[in-house]
Amino acid sequence: MTTAVSEARRRDVIDALRRGTVPRAGLDLLAVGLDRFVAAMGEDLDKIARGGAAFHAVRGEYGSGKTFFARWLSERAKRRGMATSEIQISEAETPLHKLETVYRRLTERLATATHQPSALRPIVDTWFYTLEEQVLDGGDVDPEDGSAIAVAVEGLLEQRLSDVARTTPAFAAALRGYRRAVDAGDTATAEALIAWLGGEKSVSASARRAAGVRGELDHFAALGFLQGLLTVLRDCGHPGLLLVLDETETLQRVRGDVREKGLNALRQLLDEIDAGRFPGLFLVLTGTPAFFDGRQGVQRLPPLAQRFATDFTTDVRFDSPRAVQLRLPGFDLAALGELGRNVRDLYADSAHNPDRVKRLVDDSYVDTLARALVGELGGQVGVAPRIFLRKLVADVLDRVDEFDEFDPRQHYELTLTGGELNDDERNAATSADDIELDLP
């Protein structure tokens, strides 16, 4: 597995696991049980590159790896030049029924292989540079005539965004205003208009007047802005956008009227995808089985339920990876052991004494450590990977590599302290005996 991995990439992954964080890249090195999705997801990414659109719903219980799947797919998308954005749906921060808020979160978390969030301004700057290069390549404009170049670039802008301008002219107007502000050296106005393009509400009236736009982004204009963003991405070399809506099951816990609006917003978005309005969009949402099958979720809106309908009556082995819904069966002890062995092998390739690492931290020891840690977490395998990998790297592998006399079977005993656990891990590690009851 590790022979084709660069030293820098290997160290980045191991360093992140040592800190107990998710690596920013290299998730394919940690992917366990996702092989069956590789070909189908590759086909979808190919479709996006050809100007198509795609959609999947990823279902699984808490701890089954839905978020990991989404980030694994995002990494694969970035390697193909796509932009990505991952959004956690929540009633307070990102309510699904307010698409203007969803769009704002999208731009805040927009990333590419070369730019971390928010990549909106670098993408827009790259787009204008691309338009300028196309103008100069045409040979009809004097390269020394800045005014003529600006006029030609604006003409090309109008041409590229003609479809968007029919429904959302403000998107093109804001881009024109941004370009003019940059050319004039008006940094404050330029930054304000980029913020407005990103759906930000607190933008000065003077900046909006400079671009000839008014008010704030609303629910319906958000779809037009998304369409415009996809056009800009495609023109500057990013074939599409992978948009992840994570934790959509939170819709089940909101007021009934808010839930209905959220489900309708999701149906509207899927309708627009099917109508071909968003070429280059790959939409992925995650949720629990209760969200897709229960009366407080998708089933409350029959047209939406029909779109998600997938047969899960057969064995999970026969699930199609091309289906609308993709079922993640969950992370079990065997998968945790496999993950640990993959990390052990990855670590050994950079170790001072790889043979010693593999001998003392053999498959049997990795499985024993996995069983012990899951036992400390009340048998909840789904919450175990982060702390398990941190313990394996920082407590075991580092010591084996650094100290010739260290033998984990003799000198290491697994312990968990509250300070090193996140909330989910802490809750799993709390037994009934640990809870103090105030009894009369």
DRENLOGU-259115 format. One line per field, with one value per residue (C-alpha): x, y, z; residue in one letter. Coordinates in Angstrom, 3 decimals. Last residue first. Layout:
east: (X_...)
north: (Y_...)
up: (Z_...)
type: (a_...)
This chain:
east: (-32.614_-30.676_-28.337_-26.988_-23.313_-22.613_-19.420_-21.189_-23.468_-20.389_-18.783_-16.354_-18.974_-19.815_-16.140_-15.600_-18.517_-17.402_-13.762_-11.254_-7.721_-8.733_-11.038_-8.196_-7.896_-5.348_-3.854_-0.967_2.470_5.773_5.569_3.415_4.475_8.181_10.494_14.175_15.306_13.485_12.592_10.796_8.937_8.068_6.717_4.733_3.054_1.874_1.885_0.977_-1.300_-2.816_-3.639_-4.988_-7.294_-8.383_-9.549_-10.899_-13.031_-16.350_-17.840_-16.495_-18.860_-18.069_-18.379_-15.489_-12.987_-13.907_-13.260_-9.801_-9.016_-10.254_-8.177_-5.070_-5.459_-5.954_-2.793_-0.893_-1.928_-1.047_2.470_3.585_6.768_7.803_6.525_8.272_11.462_11.598_11.001_14.018_14.436_10.795_9.543_8.167_7.150_4.593_2.656_2.739_1.422_-1.233_-2.481_-2.414_-4.518_-7.089_-7.331_-7.897_-10.634_-12.242_-12.296_-13.781_-16.683_-17.303_-20.771_-22.761_-22.444_-25.429_-25.292_-28.588_-29.025_-27.594_-24.344_-22.504_-25.092_-25.786_-25.191_-22.861_-25.370_-27.638_-30.948_-33.874_-32.072_-33.993_-33.491_-36.065_-34.356_-36.241_-39.509_-39.014_-38.633_-41.958_-43.551_-42.515_-42.918_-40.935_-37.732_-37.664_-40.042_-41.924_-38.784_-36.998_-34.463_-33.908_-34.122_-31.440_-29.062_-27.981_-25.352_-25.704_-23.616_-24.102_-21.749_-22.263_-20.501_-23.559_-26.067_-29.280_-29.649_-33.295_-32.271_-30.038_-32.849_-35.239_-32.654_-32.335_-36.107_-36.490_-33.861_-35.646_-38.925_-37.377_-36.087_-39.424_-41.254_-38.777_-39.210_-42.996_-42.624_-40.163_-36.654_-35.308_-35.860_-33.997_-30.846_-30.790_-29.056_-25.784_-23.478_-24.387_-21.373_-20.848_-18.336_-17.802_-16.861_-14.332_-11.955_-9.899_-10.744_-13.826_-15.331_-15.064_-16.586_-19.519_-20.071_-20.055_-22.703_-25.034_-24.509_-25.307_-28.503_-29.494_-28.858_-31.096_-34.128_-33.367_-32.186_-28.854_-28.905_-30.050_-28.957_-26.444_-25.045_-21.413_-20.409_-23.803_-23.085_-19.744_-21.371_-24.110_-21.498_-21.612_-22.897_-24.945_-22.270_-23.524_-20.101_-20.647_-21.269_-17.946_-16.192_-17.928_-16.663_-13.112_-13.112_-14.663_-11.982_-9.138_-9.928_-6.825_-8.777_-8.205_-9.307_-12.437_-13.270_-12.959_-15.105_-17.798_-17.903_-18.145_-20.955_-22.873_-22.444_-23.995_-26.661_-28.103_-29.662_-32.286_-31.192_-27.732_-26.918_-27.385_-25.365_-22.536_-19.811_-20.910_-21.201_-17.716_-16.338_-17.660_-16.200_-12.820_-12.983_-13.715_-10.866_-8.446_-9.364_-8.731_-5.381_-4.034_-0.520_-1.628_-3.386_-6.639_-7.706_-5.025_-7.456_-4.771_-4.984_-8.699_-8.234_-5.466_-7.715_-10.519_-8.127_-6.819_-10.414_-11.103_-7.944_-8.988_-12.451_-10.908_-8.436_-11.385_-13.604_-10.959_-12.251_-11.124_-7.756_-6.294_-4.092_-6.156_-9.316_-11.484_-14.850_-15.724_-16.844_-18.324_-20.564_-21.492_-22.835_-24.709_-26.335_-27.309_-28.946_-30.571_-32.523_-34.594_-31.464_-30.775_-27.037_-25.979_-28.936_-30.936_-27.881_-26.582_-22.825_-21.337_-18.448_-17.174_-15.067_-13.417_-12.494_-9.018_-9.124_-7.040_-9.566_-12.366_-10.439_-9.920_-13.593_-14.518_-12.412_-13.941_-17.471_-16.618_-15.048_-18.225_-20.349_-18.055_-20.488_-20.091_-23.707_-25.817_-25.444_-26.796_-24.938_-27.239_-25.854_-26.109_-24.425_-24.160_-22.778_-20.183_-17.767_-15.656_-18.773_-19.367_-15.790_-16.350_-19.447_-17.544_-14.807_-17.450_-18.652_-15.143_-14.025_-17.193_-16.366_-12.945_-14.485_-14.091_-11.078_-9.789_-6.715_-4.269_-7.084_-7.364_-3.990_-4.809_-5.860_-5.250_-8.015_-6.745_-5.538_-2.169_-0.347_-2.876_-2.008_1.735_1.247_-0.662_1.777_4.727_3.402_2.698_6.225_7.827_5.902_3.539_4.019_5.353_2.725_0.000)
north: (11.754_10.767_13.031_10.515_10.494_8.908_6.819_3.550_3.969_3.983_7.016_6.012_6.457_9.942_10.872_9.571_11.621_14.746_14.562_12.615_13.631_15.572_12.852_10.382_6.996_4.355_1.460_-0.242_-0.137_-1.585_-5.328_-5.842_-2.458_-3.438_-0.486_-1.329_0.185_3.452_5.799_3.549_1.468_4.654_6.400_3.302_2.816_5.961_8.521_6.333_3.647_5.968_8.596_5.913_4.552_8.053_8.904_5.463_4.718_6.544_3.974_1.023_1.624_-1.329_0.789_3.024_1.237_-2.017_-0.375_0.525_-3.019_-4.596_-2.206_-2.786_-6.553_-6.213_-4.109_-6.606_-9.567_-7.759_-7.038_-4.010_-5.612_-7.223_-4.496_-1.763_-3.791_-4.403_-0.697_0.424_4.187_4.433_6.119_3.000_1.660_4.443_3.507_-0.154_0.670_2.952_0.151_-2.268_0.119_0.512_-3.267_-3.572_-0.946_-2.785_-6.034_-4.237_-2.857_0.405_0.686_-0.717_2.423_2.481_4.584_6.133_7.184_3.852_3.599_1.800_-0.996_-2.826_-6.555_-7.036_-5.147_-8.198_-7.518_-5.479_-2.180_-1.091_2.624_5.441_8.824_10.515_8.947_10.250_13.767_13.578_12.008_14.785_13.498_10.390_12.450_12.918_12.862_9.835_7.726_6.106_8.663_10.473_7.275_5.707_8.480_11.282_12.447_14.632_14.614_17.052_16.930_20.151_20.622_21.585_23.190_24.127_20.747_20.181_17.246_19.551_22.105_19.423_18.278_21.816_22.242_18.944_20.048_23.370_21.507_19.298_22.361_24.169_21.133_20.859_24.546_24.063_21.016_22.614_21.170_17.799_15.771_18.362_17.423_14.327_16.479_15.803_16.789_18.672_18.032_20.082_18.747_21.536_21.255_21.250_23.685_25.324_29.012_28.832_25.882_27.578_30.831_28.963_26.948_30.194_31.663_28.697_28.919_32.645_31.853_29.293_31.862_34.368_32.345_32.271_35.867_37.658_41.100_44.522_46.382_46.050_48.792_47.830_51.100_51.223_47.891_49.190_52.381_50.394_48.580_44.779_43.046_40.315_38.046_35.908_35.125_37.623_40.195_39.290_39.642_43.003_44.174_43.098_45.047_48.109_48.157_47.534_50.454_50.182_51.424_48.185_46.179_48.325_47.898_44.128_43.975_46.131_43.876_40.833_42.448_43.196_39.617_38.220_40.939_39.850_36.737_35.171_36.187_37.089_33.442_32.345_35.315_34.743_33.854_36.504_39.239_38.421_38.453_41.984_42.955_41.582_43.550_46.799_46.183_45.337_48.531_50.577_48.901_49.592_48.115_44.643_46.285_44.404_42.283_39.583_36.981_35.726_39.055_38.649_35.017_36.012_38.664_36.153_33.758_36.508_37.394_33.777_33.462_36.499_34.972_31.673_33.439_35.419_32.406_30.116_30.433_27.967_26.460_27.045_24.756_21.553_23.633_24.931_26.609_26.532_30.170_29.985_27.045_28.598_31.615_29.351_27.441_30.769_31.931_28.514_29.141_25.950_23.969_25.836_26.530_27.953_27.524_24.689_22.786_21.416_20.887_22.140_20.704_22.561_21.291_22.641_20.209_19.720_15.946_15.568_17.827_15.387_12.483_14.529_15.409_11.720_10.884_13.864_12.627_9.054_10.302_12.250_9.156_6.839_4.541_6.404_7.554_5.273_5.258_6.792_8.575_10.391_10.760_13.347_14.005_16.736_16.812_19.084_16.407_16.793_16.142_12.865_11.812_12.525_10.336_7.507_7.756_7.526_4.283_2.818_3.695_2.727_-0.955_-0.030_1.927_-0.717_0.903_4.293_5.378_5.826_7.294_9.965_11.327_15.003_17.402_14.616_14.300_15.291_13.323_15.058_11.813_11.163_14.527_13.846_10.402_11.851_14.714_12.319_10.006_12.892_14.272_10.844_10.239_7.278_4.823_1.978_2.472_0.000)
up: (48.775_45.622_43.667_41.197_40.213_36.863_36.676_37.545_34.491_32.287_30.713_27.954_25.217_26.465_26.555_23.035_21.699_23.589_22.525_24.578_25.590_28.693_29.991_30.399_28.728_29.704_27.748_29.513_27.963_29.162_28.688_25.582_24.224_24.278_24.826_25.183_21.878_22.568_19.703_17.198_19.777_21.643_18.545_17.542_20.921_22.688_19.863_16.879_18.334_20.922_18.291_15.955_18.661_19.717_16.203_15.224_18.360_17.960_15.580_17.543_20.461_22.754_25.896_24.954_27.205_25.449_22.086_23.400_24.495_21.276_19.148_21.264_20.872_17.108_16.795_18.949_16.786_13.570_14.789_16.770_18.103_14.810_12.461_14.418_14.756_11.006_10.317_12.366_12.006_10.960_7.782_6.047_9.453_9.929_6.796_7.803_11.294_9.765_7.514_10.452_12.533_9.775_9.424_13.155_13.044_10.109_12.091_15.089_13.081_11.250_9.790_6.893_4.781_2.432_-0.732_-1.781_-5.416_-6.522_-8.507_-5.694_-6.072_-2.838_-3.236_-0.270_1.878_1.686_-0.039_1.317_0.761_-2.339_-3.036_-3.092_-2.744_-5.582_-4.508_-0.967_-2.370_-4.216_-1.098_1.350_4.908_3.907_3.813_7.572_10.515_9.150_9.090_6.137_4.910_8.195_10.236_8.021_9.144_6.860_4.408_1.345_-1.820_-4.686_-7.681_-9.636_-12.987_-14.974_-12.601_-14.423_-16.111_-15.170_-12.966_-10.919_-10.643_-9.397_-6.848_-5.481_-5.298_-3.449_-0.926_-0.427_0.014_2.692_4.516_4.291_5.684_8.552_9.386_9.552_11.807_14.212_14.104_15.255_12.100_10.026_11.970_9.740_7.113_8.926_6.052_2.889_0.660_-2.506_-5.023_-7.542_-11.194_-13.994_-12.268_-15.029_-14.819_-17.036_-15.149_-11.769_-13.046_-14.587_-11.380_-9.383_-11.666_-11.187_-7.427_-7.592_-9.489_-6.850_-4.118_-5.920_-4.824_-1.093_-0.851_-1.274_0.249_-0.885_-3.962_-6.768_-8.975_-8.401_-6.724_-5.017_-3.313_-2.065_-0.743_0.999_3.053_3.218_6.368_4.690_3.235_0.357_-1.107_-3.918_-1.158_0.460_-2.884_-3.229_0.167_-0.616_-3.880_-2.215_0.483_-1.961_-4.251_-6.459_-9.467_-11.398_-8.329_-7.932_-11.611_-11.391_-8.262_-9.849_-12.896_-10.646_-8.674_-11.855_-13.103_-9.921_-9.768_-13.125_-11.532_-13.826_-17.329_-16.025_-15.285_-18.898_-20.169_-17.713_-20.217_-22.727_-20.123_-18.833_-22.381_-22.816_-19.454_-20.544_-23.802_-21.959_-19.494_-22.327_-24.163_-21.022_-20.379_-23.859_-23.820_-24.945_-27.940_-28.480_-31.447_-31.052_-29.744_-27.360_-25.536_-24.860_-23.835_-21.438_-19.933_-19.422_-17.715_-15.415_-14.574_-13.673_-11.601_-9.572_-9.047_-7.890_-5.592_-4.110_-3.484_-1.996_1.553_2.538_1.543_-1.909_-4.031_-4.237_-4.137_-1.314_-0.699_3.002_3.299_-0.212_0.697_4.054_2.172_-0.271_2.602_4.171_0.941_0.670_3.845_4.167_4.974_8.186_8.478_11.847_14.227_12.686_11.577_8.268_8.300_5.019_3.017_-0.041_-2.920_-6.059_-8.808_-10.269_-10.550_-7.389_-5.718_-6.506_-4.965_-1.823_-1.697_-2.011_1.035_2.830_2.096_3.088_6.337_7.103_6.536_8.518_10.342_13.638_13.771_11.599_7.842_4.691_1.885_-0.544_-4.052_-6.817_-10.146_-12.773_-16.298_-17.877_-19.103_-15.954_-13.879_-15.709_-15.050_-11.366_-11.466_-13.157_-10.536_-7.818_-9.410_-9.706_-6.173_-4.292_-3.766_-2.405_0.468_3.181_4.855_3.743_5.700_2.822_0.716_3.399_2.304_2.679_5.441_7.959_10.583_14.021_17.050_17.180_16.396_13.623_12.050_12.263_10.675_7.719_7.120_7.488_4.779_2.418_2.876_2.391_-0.829_-0.999_-3.875_-1.711_1.009_0.000)
type: (p_l_d_l_e_i_d_d_a_s_t_a_a_n_r_e_d_d_n_l_e_g_g_t_l_t_l_e_y_h_q_r_p_d_f_e_d_f_e_d_v_r_d_l_v_d_a_v_l_k_r_l_f_i_r_p_a_v_g_v_q_g_g_l_e_g_v_l_a_r_a_l_t_d_v_y_s_d_d_v_l_r_k_v_r_d_p_n_h_a_s_d_a_y_l_d_r_v_n_r_g_l_e_g_l_a_a_l_d_f_g_p_l_r_l_q_v_a_r_p_s_d_f_r_v_d_t_t_f_d_t_a_f_r_q_a_l_p_p_l_r_q_v_g_q_r_g_d_f_f_a_p_t_g_t_l_v_l_f_l_g_p_f_r_g_a_d_i_e_d_l_l_q_r_l_a_n_l_g_k_e_r_v_d_g_r_v_r_q_l_t_e_t_e_d_l_v_l_l_l_g_p_h_g_c_d_r_l_v_t_l_l_g_q_l_f_g_l_a_a_f_h_d_l_e_g_r_v_g_a_a_r_r_a_s_a_s_v_s_k_e_g_g_l_w_a_i_l_a_e_a_t_a_t_d_g_a_d_v_a_r_r_y_g_r_l_a_a_a_f_a_p_t_t_r_a_v_d_s_l_r_q_e_l_l_g_e_v_a_v_a_i_a_s_g_d_e_p_d_v_d_g_g_d_l_v_q_e_e_l_t_y_f_w_t_d_v_i_p_r_l_a_s_p_q_h_t_a_t_a_l_r_e_t_l_r_r_y_v_t_e_l_k_h_l_p_t_e_a_e_s_i_q_i_e_s_t_a_m_g_r_r_k_a_r_e_s_l_w_r_a_f_f_t_k_g_s_g_y_e_g_r_v_a_h_f_a_a_g_g_r_a_i_k_d_l_d_e_g_m_a_a_v_f_r_d_l_g_v_a_l_l_d_l_g_a_r_p_v_t_g_r_r_l_a_d_i_v_d_r_r_r_a_e_s_v_a_t_t_m)
